[in-house]
């Protein structure tokens, strides 16, 4: 009997990826995110994503029924990463800078997200569900938010998200407005809406 580690070594030498389902899915999502960022949702396909991950085209469909499902899975991960990063900040200014940095790091993905939210009902639903999860997570992390209803929190989240996207895209710079001034205003908004705490 051949030891499983030996099989993995033989596959690696032969240029094959291990057949670990979770590792394959993770590699496909990483490749998909790279594709979505570099060329956008419309300009890539499942074959390119699988090839970038080092797998045969059929591997993609073993994990995702279609390209939009992979995009939604990438979006779920993106939101989790953003929320985890925000959990580490201590001030409203740090939160503002972190948001802009996070959005700027994935401009192509964010552009596709905004477009798909307009034309794909599944994306719109997934985005709404993620935002509701954000509201619930914020309530758990920041108990003083019980003074606000979901409409208050949701309005603030959408405004903050739009401002972070605009800054990341350079829209303020196009108007001759310094990013520093935008960070001050975004920090003030975060502090005003979600204050009475030591961290975001």
SEROKE-125673 format. One record per residue: residue number from 1; x, y, z of N, C-alpha, C, O in turn; residue in one letter. Coordinates in steps of 0.2 Angstrom, whole numbers, plus 2048, in hexadecimal, padded with zeros to 3 digits. Layout:
  nr nc1 nc2 nc3 cac1 cac2 cac3 cc1 cc2 cc3 oc1 oc2 oc3 rest
 NUM   X   Y   Z    X    Y    Z   X   Y   Z   X   Y   Z    A
...
% end
This chain:
  nr nc1 nc2 nc3 cac1 cac2 cac3 cc1 cc2 cc3 oc1 oc2 oc3 rest
   1 804 7FA 800  800  800  800 804 806 800 809 807 804    X
   2 803 80B 7FC  806  811  7FB 804 816 800 7FE 817 801    X
   3 808 819 804  806  81E  809 803 824 806 806 827 801    X
   4 7FE 827 809  7FB  82D  806 800 833 805 7FF 836 800    X
   5 804 834 809  809  839  808 80D 838 802 80F 83D 7FE    X
   6 80F 832 801  813  830  7FB 80F 831 7F4 811 834 7EF    X
   7 808 830 7F5  804  832  7EF 804 839 7ED 804 83B 7E8    X
   8 803 83D 7F3  803  844  7F2 80A 847 7EF 80A 84B 7EA    X
   9 810 844 7F1  816  845  7EE 817 843 7E7 819 847 7E3    X
  10 814 83D 7E5  814  83B  7DE 810 840 7DA 812 842 7D4    X
  11 80A 842 7DC  806  847  7D9 809 84D 7D8 809 850 7D2    X
  12 80C 850 7DD  810  856  7DD 815 856 7D8 816 85B 7D4    X
  13 819 850 7D7  81F  850  7D2 81C 84F 7CB 81F 851 7C7    X
  14 816 84C 7CB  813  84C  7C4 80F 852 7C2 80C 852 7BD    X
  15 80F 857 7C6  80C  85E  7C5 804 85E 7C6 801 862 7C4    X
  16 802 859 7CA  7FB  858  7CB 7FA 85B 7D2 7FE 85B 7D7    X
  17 7F4 85E 7D3  7F2  861  7D9 7EF 85C 7DE 7EC 857 7DB    X
  18 7F0 85C 7E4  7EC  857  7E9 7E5 858 7E8 7E2 85D 7E6    X
  19 7E1 852 7E9  7DA  852  7E8 7D6 853 7EE 7D0 851 7EF    X
  20 7D9 857 7F3  7D6  859  7F9 7D0 85E 7F7 7D2 863 7F4    X
  21 7CA 85C 7F8  7C4  860  7F6 7C4 868 7F9 7C3 86C 7F5    X
  22 7C6 869 7FF  7C6  86F  802 7CC 873 7FF 7CB 879 7FD    X
  23 7D2 870 7FE  7D7  873  7FB 7D6 875 7F4 7D8 87B 7F2    X
  24 7D3 871 7F0  7D1  873  7E9 7CC 879 7E9 7CD 87D 7E5    X
  25 7C7 878 7ED  7C2  87E  7ED 7C6 885 7EF 7C4 88A 7EC    X
  26 7CA 884 7F4  7CE  88A  7F6 7D2 88D 7F0 7D2 893 7EF    X
  27 7D6 888 7ED  7DA  88A  7E7 7D6 88D 7E2 7D8 892 7DF    X
  28 7D0 88A 7E1  7CB  88D  7DB 7C9 894 7DD 7C8 898 7D9    X
  29 7C7 895 7E3  7C5  89C  7E6 7CA 8A1 7E5 7C9 8A7 7E3    X
  30 7D0 89F 7E7  7D6  8A4  7E7 7D7 8A6 7DF 7D8 8AB 7DE    X
  31 7D7 8A1 7DB  7D8  8A2  7D4 7D2 8A6 7D1 7D3 8AB 7CD    X
  32 7CC 8A5 7D3  7C6  8A9  7D1 7C7 8B0 7D3 7C6 8B4 7CF    X
  33 7C9 8B1 7D9  7CA  8B8  7DC 7CF 8BB 7D8 7CE 8C1 7D6    X
  34 7D4 8B8 7D6  7DA  8BB  7D2 7D7 8BD 7CB 7D8 8C2 7C9    X
  35 7D3 8B8 7C8  7D0  8BA  7C1 7CB 8C0 7C2 7CB 8C4 7BE    X
  36 7C7 8BF 7C7  7C2  8C5  7C7 7C5 8CB 7C8 7C3 8D1 7C6    X
  37 7CB 8CC 7CC  7CE  8D2  7CD 7D2 8D4 7C7 7D2 8DA 7C6    X
  38 7D5 8D0 7C3  7D9  8D2  7BE 7D5 8D3 7B8 7D7 8D8 7B4    X
  39 7D0 8CF 7B6  7CC  8D0  7B0 7C5 8D1 7B1 7C1 8D2 7AC    X
  40 7C2 8D1 7B7  7BB  8D1  7B8 7B7 8CB 7B7 7BA 8C6 7B4    X
  41 7B1 8CB 7B9  7AD  8C5  7B9 7AB 8C3 7B2 7AC 8BD 7B0    X
  42 7AA 8C8 7AE  7A7  8C7  7A7 7AD 8C4 7A2 7AC 8C0 79E    X
  43 7B3 8C6 7A4  7B9  8C4  79F 7BC 8BE 7A1 7C2 8BD 79F    X
  44 7BA 8BA 7A6  7BD  8B4  7A8 7B8 8AE 7A7 7B2 8B0 7A6    X
  45 7BA 8A8 7A8  7B5  8A2  7A8 7B8 89D 7AC 7BE 89D 7AF    X
  46 7B4 898 7AD  7B6  892  7B2 7BC 88F 7AF 7C0 88D 7B4    X
  47 7BD 88E 7A9  7C3  88B  7A7 7CA 88F 7A9 7CF 88C 7AB    X
  48 7C9 895 7A8  7CF  899  7AA 7D0 899 7B1 7D6 899 7B3    X
  49 7CB 899 7B5  7CC  899  7BC 7CF 892 7BE 7D4 892 7C2    X
  50 7CC 88D 7BB  7CF  886  7BD 7D6 886 7BB 7DB 883 7BF    X
  51 7D8 888 7B5  7DF  888  7B3 7E4 88C 7B7 7E9 88A 7B9    X
  52 7E1 892 7B9  7E5  896  7BE 7E7 893 7C4 7EC 893 7C7    X
  53 7E2 88F 7C7  7E3  88B  7CD 7E7 885 7CC 7E9 881 7D1    X
  54 7E8 883 7C6  7EC  87D  7C4 7E8 876 7C4 7EA 871 7C5    X
  55 7E1 877 7C2  7DD  871  7C2 7DA 871 7BB 7DA 876 7B7    X
  56 7D7 86B 7B9  7D3  86A  7B3 7CD 86E 7B3 7CA 86F 7B9    X
  57 7CA 870 7AE  7C4  873  7AE 7BE 870 7B2 7BA 874 7B5    X
  58 7BD 869 7B2  7B8  866  7B5 7B8 867 7BD 7B3 867 7C0    X
  59 7BE 868 7BF  7BF  869  7C6 7BB 86F 7C9 7B8 86F 7CE    X
  60 7BB 874 7C5  7B7  87A  7C7 7AF 878 7C8 7AD 87A 7CD    X
  61 7AC 874 7C4  7A5  872  7C4 7A4 86D 7CA 79F 86B 7CB    X
  62 7AA 86A 7CC  7A9  865  7D2 7A8 869 7D8 7A5 867 7DD    X
  63 7A9 870 7D8  7A8  874  7DE 7A3 87A 7DD 7A0 87C 7E2    X
  64 7A2 87C 7D7  79D  882  7D6 799 880 7D0 79C 87E 7CB    X
  65 793 881 7D0  78E  880  7CA 78F 885 7C5 78E 883 7BF    X
  66 792 88B 7C6  793  890  7C1 798 895 7C4 79A 895 7CA    X
  67 79A 89A 7BF  79F  89F  7C1 79C 8A4 7C6 79F 8A6 7CA    X
  68 795 8A5 7C6  792  8AA  7CB 793 8A7 7D2 794 8AB 7D6    X
  69 792 8A0 7D2  792  89D  7D9 799 89E 7DC 79A 89F 7E2    X
  70 79E 89E 7D8  7A5  89F  7DA 7A6 8A6 7DC 7A9 8A7 7E1    X
  71 7A3 8AA 7D8  7A4  8B2  7DA 7A1 8B3 7E1 7A3 8B7 7E5    X
  72 79B 8B0 7E2  797  8B1  7E8 79B 8AE 7EE 79C 8B1 7F3    X
  73 79E 8A9 7ED  7A3  8A6  7F2 7A9 8AA 7F3 7AB 8AB 7F9    X
  74 7AC 8AD 7EE  7B1  8B2  7EF 7AF 8B8 7F3 7B2 8BA 7F7    X
  75 7A9 8BA 7F1  7A6  8C0  7F5 7A5 8BE 7FC 7A6 8C2 801    X
  76 7A2 8B8 7FE  7A1  8B6  805 7A8 8B7 809 7A8 8B9 80E    X
  77 7AD 8B4 805  7B4  8B4  808 7B7 8BB 809 7BA 8BD 80E    X
  78 7B5 8BF 804  7B8  8C6  804 7B5 8CA 80A 7B8 8CE 80E    X
  79 7AE 8C9 80B  7AA  8CC  811 7AD 8CA 817 7AE 8CE 81C    X
  80 7AE 8C3 818  7B1  8C1  81E 7B8 8C4 820 7B9 8C5 826    X
  81 7BC 8C4 81B  7C3  8C7  81C 7C2 8CE 81E 7C6 8D0 822    X
  82 7BE 8D2 81B  7BD  8D9  81C 7BB 8DA 824 7BE 8DE 827    X
  83 7B6 8D6 826  7B3  8D6  82C 7B9 8D4 831 7B9 8D7 837    X
  84 7BD 8CF 830  7C2  8CD  834 7C7 8D2 835 7C9 8D4 83B    X
  85 7C9 8D6 830  7CE  8DB  830 7CB 8E1 834 7CF 8E4 838    X
  86 7C5 8E3 833  7C2  8E8  837 7C2 8E6 83F 7C2 8EB 843    X
  87 7C1 8E0 840  7C1  8DE  847 7C8 8DF 84B 7C8 8DF 851    X
  88 7CD 8E1 847  7D4  8E2  84A 7D5 8EA 84B 7DA 8EB 84E    X
  89 7D1 8EE 848  7D3  8F5  849 7D0 8F8 84F 7CC 8F5 853    X
  90 7D3 8FD 851  7D1  900  858 7CE 907 857 7CB 909 85C    X
  91 7CF 90A 852  7CC  911  851 7C8 912 84A 7C8 90D 846    X
  92 7C4 917 84A  7C0  918  844 7C4 919 83E 7C3 917 838    X
  93 7CA 91D 83F  7CE  91F  83A 7D2 918 837 7D2 917 831    X
  94 7D4 914 83C  7D7  90D  839 7D1 909 835 7D3 906 830    X
  95 7CB 90A 837  7C6  906  834 7C5 909 82D 7C4 905 828    X
  96 7C5 910 82C  7C4  913  826 7CA 911 821 7C9 90F 81B    X
  97 7D0 911 824  7D6  90F  820 7D6 908 81E 7D7 906 818    X
  98 7D4 904 822  7D3  8FD  821 7CE 8FB 81B 7CF 8F7 817    X
  99 7C8 8FE 81C  7C3  8FE  817 7C6 900 810 7C5 8FC 80B    X
 100 7C9 905 80F  7CB  908  809 7D0 903 806 7D0 902 800    X
 101 7D5 901 80A  7DA  8FC  808 7D7 8F6 806 7DA 8F3 801    X
 102 7D3 8F3 809  7CF  8ED  808 7CC 8ED 801 7CC 8E9 7FD    X
 103 7C8 8F3 800  7C5  8F4  7FA 7CA 8F5 7F4 7C9 8F3 7EE    X
 104 7CF 8F9 7F5  7D4  8FB  7F0 7D8 8F4 7EE 7DA 8F4 7E8    X
 105 7D8 8EF 7F2  7DC  8E9  7F1 7D8 8E5 7EC 7DB 8E0 7E9    X
 106 7D2 8E6 7EB  7CE  8E2  7E7 7C9 8E6 7E2 7C3 8E4 7E2    X
 107 7CC 8EB 7DE  7C8  8EF  7DA 7C4 8EB 7D5 7BE 8ED 7D4    X
 108 7C7 8E7 7D1  7C4  8E3  7CC 7BE 8DF 7CF 7B9 8DF 7CC    X
 109 7BF 8DC 7D4  7BA  8D8  7D7 7B4 8DC 7D9 7AE 8DB 7D8    X
 110 7B6 8E2 7DD  7B1  8E7  7DF 7AD 8E9 7D9 7A6 8EA 7DA    X
 111 7B0 8EB 7D3  7AC  8ED  7CE 7A7 8E8 7CB 7A2 8EA 7CA    X
 112 7AA 8E2 7CB  7A5  8DC  7C8 7A0 8DC 7CD 79A 8DA 7CB    X
 113 7A1 8DC 7D4  79C  8DB  7D9 796 8E1 7D8 790 8DF 7D8    X
 114 798 8E7 7D7  793  8EC  7D6 78F 8EB 7D0 789 8EB 7D0    X
 115 792 8E9 7CA  78F  8E7  7C4 78A 8E1 7C5 784 8E1 7C3    X
 116 78C 8DC 7C8  788  8D6  7C9 783 8D7 7CD 77D 8D4 7CC    X
 117 783 8DB 7D2  77E  8DD  7D7 778 8E0 7D3 772 8E0 7D5    X
 118 779 8E3 7CD  774  8E6  7C9 771 8E2 7C5 76B 8E2 7C3    X
 119 774 8DD 7C2  772  8D8  7BD 770 8D1 7BF 76D 8CE 7BB    X
 120 773 8CF 7C4  772  8C8  7C6 76E 8C7 7CD 771 8C9 7D2    X
 121 768 8C5 7CD  764  8C4  7D3 768 8C0 7D8 767 8C2 7DE    X
 122 76B 8BB 7D7  76F  8B7  7DC 774 8BB 7DF 775 8BA 7E5    X
 123 778 8BF 7DB  77D  8C3  7DF 77A 8C9 7E3 77C 8CA 7E9    X
 124 774 8CB 7E1  771  8D0  7E5 76E 8CD 7EC 76F 8D0 7F1    X
 125 76B 8C7 7EB  769  8C4  7F1 76F 8C2 7F6 76F 8C3 7FC    X
 126 775 8C0 7F3  77A  8BE  7F7 77D 8C4 7FA 77F 8C4 800    X
 127 77D 8CA 7F7  780  8D0  7FA 77B 8D2 7FF 77E 8D4 805    X
 128 775 8D2 7FF  770  8D4  804 771 8CF 80A 771 8D2 810    X
 129 772 8C9 809  773  8C4  80E 779 8C5 812 779 8C5 818    X
 130 77E 8C7 80F  785  8C9  812 784 8CF 816 787 8CF 81B    X
 131 781 8D4 813  780  8DA  817 77C 8D9 81D 77D 8DC 823    X
 132 777 8D5 81D  773  8D3  823 777 8D0 828 776 8D1 82E    X
 133 77C 8CB 826  780  8C8  82A 785 8CD 82D 787 8CC 833    X
 134 787 8D2 82A  78B  8D7  82C 788 8DB 832 78B 8DC 837    X
 135 782 8DC 831  77E  8E0  836 77D 8DC 83C 77E 8DE 842    X
 136 77C 8D5 83B  77B  8D1  841 782 8D0 845 782 8D0 84B    X
 137 787 8D0 841  78E  8CF  844 790 8D5 848 793 8D5 84D    X
 138 78E 8DB 845  790  8E1  848 78C 8E2 84E 78F 8E5 853    X
 139 786 8E0 84E  782  8E0  855 785 8DC 85A 785 8DE 860    X
 140 787 8D6 858  78B  8D2  85D 791 8D5 860 793 8D4 866    X
 141 795 8D8 85B  79B  8DB  85D 79A 8E1 861 79E 8E3 865    X
 142 795 8E5 85F  794  8EC  862 78D 8EC 865 789 8EF 862    X
 143 78D 8EA 86B  786  8EA  86E 782 8F0 86F 77C 8F1 86F    X
 144 786 8F6 86F  783  8FC  86F 77F 8FE 869 77B 903 869    X
 145 77F 8FA 864  77C  8FB  85D 774 8FA 85E 770 8FB 85A    X
 146 772 8F7 864  76B  8F5  865 767 8FC 865 761 8FB 864    X
 147 76A 902 865  766  908  865 765 90A 85E 761 90E 85C    X
 148 768 906 859  766  907  852 762 901 84F 763 8FC 851    X
 149 75E 903 84A  75A  8FD  847 75E 8FB 841 763 8FF 83F    X
 150 75C 8F6 83D  760  8F3  837 761 8F8 832 766 8F9 82E    X
 151 75B 8FD 831  75C  902  82C 761 907 82D 765 909 829    X
 152 762 909 833  768  90D  835 76E 90A 834 773 90D 831    X
 153 76F 904 836  776  901  835 777 8FF 82D 77C 901 82B    X
 154 772 8FD 82A  773  8FC  823 774 902 81F 778 901 81A    X
 155 771 907 820  772  90E  81D 779 910 81E 77D 912 819    X
 156 77C 90F 824  783  911  825 788 90C 822 78D 90E 81F    X
 157 786 906 822  78B  901  81F 78B 902 817 791 902 814    X
 158 785 904 814  785  905  80D 789 90C 80B 78D 90C 806    X
 159 788 911 80F  78C  917  80E 793 916 80F 797 918 80B    X
 160 795 913 814  79C  912  815 7A0 90D 810 7A5 90F 80E    X
 161 79C 908 80E  79E  904  808 79F 908 802 7A4 907 7FE    X
 162 79A 90C 800  79B  910  7FA 7A1 915 7FA 7A4 916 7F5    X
 163 7A2 918 800  7A7  91D  801 7AE 919 800 7B3 91C 7FD    X
 164 7AE 913 803  7B5  910  803 7B6 90E 7FC 7BC 90E 7F9    X
 165 7B1 90C 7F8  7B2  90A  7F1 7B4 910 7ED 7B9 910 7E9    X
 166 7B1 916 7EE  7B2  91C  7EB 7BA 91E 7EC 7BD 920 7E7    X
 167 7BC 91E 7F2  7C3  920  7F4 7C8 91B 7F0 7CD 91D 7ED    X
 168 7C6 914 7F1  7CA  90F  7EE 7CB 910 7E6 7D0 90F 7E3    X
 169 7C5 912 7E3  7C5  913  7DC 7C8 919 7DA 7C9 91A 7D4    X
 170 7CA 91E 7DE  7CD  924  7DC 7C8 92A 7DA 7CA 92F 7D7    X
 171 7C1 929 7DC  7BC  92D  7DA 7BD 934 7DD 7BC 939 7DA    X
 172 7C0 934 7E4  7C1  93A  7E7 7C7 93E 7E4 7C7 944 7E3    X
 173 7CC 93A 7E3  7D2  93D  7E0 7D0 940 7D9 7D3 945 7D7    X
 174 7CC 93D 7D5  7CA  940  7CF 7C7 947 7D0 7C7 94B 7CB    X
 175 7C4 948 7D6  7C1  94F  7D7 7C6 953 7DB 7C4 959 7DC    X
 176 7CC 951 7DB  7D1  955  7DF 7D0 955 7E6 7D3 95A 7EA    X
 177 7CD 950 7E9  7CC  950  7F0 7D1 94B 7F3 7D1 945 7F1    X
 178 7D5 94D 7F8  7DA  949  7FB 7D7 943 7FF 7D2 944 802    X
 179 7DA 93D 7FE  7D8  937  801 7D8 938 809 7D4 935 80C    X
 180 7DD 93C 80B  7DD  93D  813 7D7 941 815 7D4 93F 81B    X
 181 7D4 945 811  7CE  949  813 7C8 944 813 7C3 944 817    X
 182 7C8 93F 80E  7C3  93A  80E 7C3 935 814 7BE 933 817    X
 183 7C9 933 816  7CA  92F  81C 7C7 932 822 7C4 92F 826    X
 184 7C9 939 823  7C6  93D  828 7BE 93C 829 7BB 93B 82E    X
 185 7BB 93D 823  7B4  93D  823 7B1 936 824 7AC 935 827    X
 186 7B4 931 821  7B2  92A  822 7B3 928 829 7AF 925 82C    X
 187 7B9 92A 82C  7BA  929  833 7B4 92C 837 7B2 929 83C    X
 188 7B2 932 836  7AD  936  83A 7A7 932 839 7A3 931 83E    X
 189 7A5 930 833  79F  92C  832 79F 925 836 79A 924 839    X
 190 7A4 922 836  7A5  91C  839 7A4 91D 841 7A0 919 844    X
 191 7A7 922 843  7A7  924  84A 7A0 926 84C 79E 924 852    X
 192 79D 92A 848  796  92D  84A 791 927 84A 78D 927 84E    X
 193 791 923 845  78C  91D  844 78D 918 849 789 915 84B    X
 194 794 916 84A  795  910  84E 799 911 854 79D 90D 856    X
 195 799 917 857  79D  919  85C 79C 915 863 798 910 863    X
 196 79E 918 868  79D  915  86F 7A1 90E 870 79E 90A 872    X
 197 7A7 90E 86D  7AA  908  86D 7B2 909 86D 7B4 90E 86B    X
 198 7B6 904 86E  7BD  905  86E 7BF 902 867 7C4 904 864    X
 199 7BB 8FE 864  7BD  8FB  85D 7B7 8FB 859 7B2 8FB 85B    X
 200 7B9 8FA 852  7B3  8F9  84D 7B0 8F2 84D 7AC 8F1 849    X
% end
